[in-house]
């Protein structure tokens, strides 16, 4: 299923787990009551890599949102291979994707 | 009390395709599968019509049990096409043991083949959409493994040199093996200086792209005779499919699959003489050494350092050259088993094989033993 926007995640009504990407069953407790929430998009870099192609080098990272879920994303604001793990980052929507700035 | 599946079945025969490079020959994955199956059946002293259990997985065929059964002229009473990626074939050992023990089949053929290299080298994969990650253009699957490597380096101080040690050790083993695909010398500087694909992993931190097929025949232990490698234990586990859903990128479900396999075998990691660990990327070997109990979490880099898993090191690992230097036709898992059986026939008593599938997702472990371990 699709989320209403890249800023949306689900909160399980039964166990309070943050769930992303969205689904119809909570993968932690099995409850089927999941409510849409909007993230403040503040998070911490969990891991990072720079993908090298002939044309470009770009960042791919995993960011842990403060609400308690992890997303694959792109971190901006430095060289693609210089994003520090553990850095605080702030997200924004760009081209219908959630990306982050250092 | 011994586990009811312990040492009940054995790998009675092994086989591989004649070549790992079939470009220009017109041979298909099924042709290579037939080569490997013929060699394994001959090695086991089993005729084709005795095969009543068929175990296979594929990225080419949506219903691979049907394709392989038709092509080989096998009419199984028990058919299992469990697809856990590269871990499938170690998982099939466990499933075959259960099926044989339950009397659902007697003679199982586990087989896999691919012409990935001849097809142009792209990883063959069934169409699967996961927009939450694909929007950000990871280069599947190396980016996912690079994220695990970067996190391991951050948490434990693992270095690129230690990652490179894994590739260098694999190459050192391959240089002792006439059948290995990549046999030219390789040192740490070569790995570090190779083309970067997804930091910190270079092209030399990544497995080969070859063609090839492998097959093993599994029977009741008594049927296998002295050349059989007993299945002492096996276990499987998976916790995620996509890397963003993996709880901790430095700890894999091998902690579960390995513990299950060793518990069934009644053994500990220290009892293992030789290990075949699915090395799709150099970080894999380090993670699995830790998760299977050969060293503590975070100490895998130190374990492989200074030739720790190379010939003459503290533990022989990937003794054919592994996926990094022996062969890697899309999925490597079946070749873990063929090499472990060779090592047992050559005198080792306990061999651990560990298969990995997708992006550190599926984990399957088996313990094979010489007749003296029964």
Interface residues (C-beta under 8 A of the other chain):
Chain A: X20 X21 X46 X47 X48 X49 X50 X51 X52 X53 X58 X60 X61 X62 X70 X71 X72 X73 X74 X81 X85 X86 X96 X97
Chain B: X131 X132 X133 X135 X136 X137 X138 X139 X143 X146 X147 X148 X150 X151 X154 X195 X196 X197 X198 X199 X200 X243 X244 X245 X249
